[in-house]
């Protein structure tokens, strides 16, 4: 097994009972916005969130997709069901930036010899509510300043939330609703350190919808924490864990999706989206440090630049080598742990 003695110690700390977590700190209220299907780290991040929800560390209020293909929501529903959370509300983008199926969303179509689905689900993007409407409804029902928004896909849904008007869910427009209900927005996007000697790395989540990225960078009214491209590539997920730690189920939704997504084997896949989710749930566990407060600017090409000058509400994640190993071990233990279905 990939798991080392040190990893088991990490797992024992993470796996404290839900009751223990509930006594020490209430769960983080989260809305998770994802482009499920564009990279395998979206699926692994959602699996990790479910494991931490089972421990009482997070309450997943809703999941919305910025990938405009029906199987994106279908896969989210299948993964939620796989982990024992089939009733979480799901929302789908309309007229989104990415419309292809993706390399692994087709896993939801697999059936056993008797024709029964390996990964049951009952919803897809054509039947799911529109994402911004669901986000507004979810925020309106929560206490003030209580919700962590986690964005690991494109900026489309949250930019549209910012532009939204009062409706049947809330008399507040988008900026007022965000100010009232959102604690922080945590984004996996951009690049704030040199990437492979390139000081002008244009990150995928930004470049797919640059106008929306610019809108949020300029006008978002709450604190924004950015997990840059450099963080995810530093803590790549070990291939050895994929081939050794997921064999308790056949087929396995995460393992088979990883194998379907990764073009060449073996491959240690970067963990971009997991970093944003882990910070949102455990901002004070020492997994990451934060930059000074400043302002992120998105230019017309999709480049992200950070400045400490002037007023700002942006910070980005920092991670030293010791933290990197701690983060990687947490990902391995949480992602590979068997689901506990209700």
VENJOWO-V921549 format. One record per residue. N is the residue number from 0. SS is DSSP state (hx for helix, st for strand, lp for the rest). PHI is phi in radians with two decimals (NA if undefined). NEAR is the number of other C-alpha atoms within 10 Angstrom. Layout:
N,SS,PHI,NEAR
N,SS,PHI,NEAR
//
This chain:
0,lp,NA,9
1,lp,-1.18,15
2,lp,-1.12,15
3,lp,-1.59,10
4,hx,-1.05,9
5,hx,-1.06,11
6,hx,-1.10,17
7,hx,-1.17,14
8,hx,-1.13,11
9,hx,-1.02,16
10,hx,-1.06,19
11,hx,-1.11,12
12,hx,-1.26,11
13,hx,-1.24,17
14,lp,-1.63,17
15,lp,-0.99,13
16,lp,-1.08,14
17,hx,-0.96,15
18,hx,-1.11,10
19,hx,-1.11,13
20,hx,-1.09,17
21,hx,-1.09,13
22,hx,-1.26,9
23,hx,-1.55,9
24,lp,-2.78,10
25,lp,-1.18,12
26,lp,-1.15,18
27,st,-1.24,19
28,st,-1.48,23
29,st,-2.34,27
30,st,-1.95,23
31,st,-1.91,24
32,st,-1.96,29
33,st,-2.42,29
34,lp,-1.77,28
35,lp,-0.86,29
36,lp,2.03,27
37,lp,-1.44,21
38,lp,-2.70,22
39,hx,-1.25,26
40,hx,-1.17,23
41,hx,-1.06,23
42,hx,-1.15,27
43,hx,-1.19,25
44,hx,-1.13,24
45,hx,-1.17,24
46,hx,-1.06,26
47,hx,-1.09,24
48,hx,-1.04,24
49,hx,-1.11,26
50,hx,-1.11,24
51,hx,-1.33,21
52,hx,-1.15,19
53,hx,-1.11,20
54,lp,-1.45,20
55,lp,1.51,21
56,lp,-1.47,26
57,st,-2.54,22
58,st,-2.00,20
59,st,-1.45,22
60,st,-1.38,19
61,st,-2.92,20
62,st,-2.23,24
63,st,-2.18,30
64,st,-1.94,31
65,lp,-1.81,29
66,st,-1.71,30
67,lp,-1.54,22
68,lp,-2.43,26
69,hx,-0.96,21
70,hx,-1.34,26
71,hx,-1.13,30
72,hx,-1.18,33
73,hx,-1.03,28
74,hx,-1.17,27
75,hx,-1.00,30
76,hx,-1.10,26
77,hx,-1.13,26
78,hx,-1.19,24
79,hx,-1.04,22
80,hx,-1.15,20
81,hx,-0.97,23
82,lp,-1.63,20
83,lp,1.55,16
84,lp,-2.21,19
85,lp,-1.30,18
86,lp,-1.72,10
87,lp,-1.10,13
88,st,-1.08,18
89,st,-2.14,27
90,st,-2.28,25
91,st,-2.19,31
92,lp,-1.21,24
93,lp,-2.03,19
94,lp,0.96,12
95,lp,-1.50,18
96,lp,-1.37,16
97,st,-2.06,17
98,lp,-2.16,14
99,lp,-1.37,14
100,lp,-1.15,17
101,lp,1.69,20
102,lp,-1.34,18
103,lp,-2.17,25
104,hx,-1.09,25
105,hx,-1.16,16
106,hx,-0.99,22
107,hx,-1.19,22
108,hx,-1.54,15
109,lp,-1.24,14
110,st,-2.32,13
111,lp,-1.41,10
112,lp,-1.01,7
113,lp,-1.57,6
114,lp,1.54,8
115,lp,-1.53,11
116,st,-1.17,14
117,lp,-1.16,18
118,lp,-2.21,22
119,lp,-1.05,20
120,lp,-2.83,20
121,lp,-2.33,11
122,lp,-2.53,17
123,lp,-2.40,21
124,lp,-1.17,25
125,lp,-1.34,17
126,lp,-1.84,14
127,lp,-1.29,18
128,st,-1.06,18
129,st,-1.12,18
130,hx,-1.07,26
131,hx,-1.16,24
132,hx,-1.06,18
133,hx,-1.15,20
134,hx,-1.09,26
135,hx,-1.08,24
136,hx,-1.06,15
137,hx,-1.18,18
138,hx,-1.07,25
139,hx,-1.06,18
140,lp,-1.50,11
141,lp,-1.82,15
142,lp,-1.08,12
143,lp,-1.10,15
144,lp,0.92,16
145,lp,-2.05,16
146,st,-1.86,24
147,st,-1.60,23
148,st,-1.63,24
149,st,-2.07,26
150,st,-1.99,28
151,lp,-2.13,28
152,lp,-2.12,27
153,lp,-1.41,29
154,lp,-1.50,29
155,hx,-1.03,30
156,hx,-1.14,27
157,hx,-1.34,26
158,hx,-1.15,22
159,hx,-1.20,17
160,hx,-1.05,20
161,hx,-1.07,22
162,hx,-1.55,13
163,lp,-1.27,17
164,lp,-1.87,16
165,lp,-0.98,13
166,lp,-2.60,12
167,lp,-1.16,9
168,lp,-1.47,15
169,lp,-2.76,15
170,lp,-1.34,12
171,lp,-1.55,18
172,lp,-1.34,16
173,hx,-0.97,23
174,hx,-1.03,17
175,hx,-1.18,15
176,hx,-1.16,22
177,hx,-1.11,26
178,hx,-1.03,17
179,hx,-1.33,19
180,hx,-1.95,21
181,st,-1.56,23
182,st,-1.45,19
183,st,-2.62,22
184,st,-1.89,24
185,st,-1.93,25
186,st,-2.10,26
187,st,-1.64,29
188,lp,-3.00,29
189,lp,1.42,26
190,lp,-2.63,24
191,lp,-2.18,23
192,lp,-2.36,17
193,lp,-1.09,12
194,st,-1.94,14
195,lp,0.85,8
196,lp,1.20,8
197,st,-1.79,9
198,lp,-1.55,12
199,lp,-2.27,16
200,lp,-1.26,19
201,lp,-1.81,20
202,lp,-1.44,17
203,hx,-1.02,15
204,hx,-1.10,22
205,hx,-1.38,24
206,hx,-1.22,20
207,lp,-1.28,18
208,lp,-2.60,18
209,hx,-1.08,20
210,hx,-1.01,18
211,hx,-1.21,21
212,hx,-1.10,25
213,hx,-1.13,21
214,hx,-1.10,19
215,hx,-1.20,21
216,hx,-1.06,21
217,hx,-1.49,14
218,hx,-2.14,11
219,lp,-1.13,20
220,lp,-1.55,19
221,lp,-1.88,19
222,st,-1.08,17
223,st,-2.14,24
224,st,-1.90,24
225,st,-1.83,25
226,st,-1.79,29
227,lp,-1.37,24
228,hx,-0.93,25
229,hx,-1.17,22
230,hx,-1.24,26
231,hx,-1.15,23
232,hx,-1.28,15
233,hx,-1.24,18
234,lp,-1.91,25
235,lp,-1.13,19
236,st,-1.39,22
237,lp,-1.22,18
238,hx,-1.00,16
239,hx,-1.03,14
240,hx,-1.17,18
241,hx,-1.04,22
242,hx,-1.49,14
243,hx,-2.01,14
244,lp,-1.75,19
245,lp,-2.04,20
246,lp,-1.50,13
247,lp,-1.35,11
248,lp,-2.44,9
249,lp,-2.44,10
250,lp,-1.31,15
251,lp,-2.16,17
252,hx,-1.09,21
253,hx,-1.26,22
254,hx,-1.05,23
255,hx,-1.17,15
256,hx,-1.19,21
257,hx,-1.04,22
258,hx,-1.12,18
259,hx,-1.26,17
260,hx,-1.41,18
261,lp,-1.25,16
262,lp,-1.24,10
263,lp,-2.26,8
264,lp,-2.05,8
265,lp,-1.37,13
266,lp,-2.69,16
267,lp,-1.56,16
268,st,-1.48,19
269,lp,-0.99,21
270,lp,-2.01,25
271,hx,-0.89,26
272,hx,-1.21,29
273,hx,-1.12,28
274,hx,-1.12,28
275,hx,-1.13,27
276,hx,-1.17,27
277,hx,-1.13,20
278,hx,-1.09,20
279,hx,-1.07,22
280,hx,-1.49,21
281,lp,-2.21,14
282,lp,-1.21,14
283,lp,-1.99,10
284,lp,-1.64,10
285,lp,1.45,12
286,lp,-1.17,22
287,lp,-2.40,23
288,st,-1.86,17
289,st,-2.13,14
290,lp,-1.20,15
291,lp,-1.06,13
292,lp,-1.27,20
293,st,-2.83,17
294,st,-2.38,20
295,st,-1.69,25
296,st,-2.01,19
297,st,-1.92,23
298,lp,-1.55,14
299,lp,-1.18,11
300,lp,-1.57,11
301,lp,1.81,23
302,lp,-1.30,20
303,st,-1.88,23
304,st,-2.16,15
305,st,-1.97,18
306,st,-2.36,15
307,lp,-1.49,14
308,lp,-1.35,9
309,lp,1.33,8
310,lp,-1.25,10
311,lp,-2.87,19
312,lp,-2.32,17
313,st,-1.90,24
314,st,-2.47,23
315,st,-2.23,27
316,st,-1.31,21
317,st,-2.15,19
318,lp,-2.62,19
319,lp,-1.55,12
320,hx,-1.04,10
321,hx,-1.15,9
322,hx,-1.09,16
323,hx,-1.02,19
324,hx,-1.19,16
325,hx,-1.12,17
326,hx,-1.13,23
327,hx,-1.07,21
328,hx,-1.10,21
329,hx,-1.08,20
330,hx,-1.09,25
331,hx,-1.05,21
332,hx,-1.17,23
333,hx,-1.31,22
334,hx,-1.22,25
335,hx,-1.56,21
336,lp,-1.15,16
337,lp,-1.06,17
338,lp,-1.09,16
339,lp,-2.06,12
340,lp,-1.54,12
341,lp,-1.26,8
//
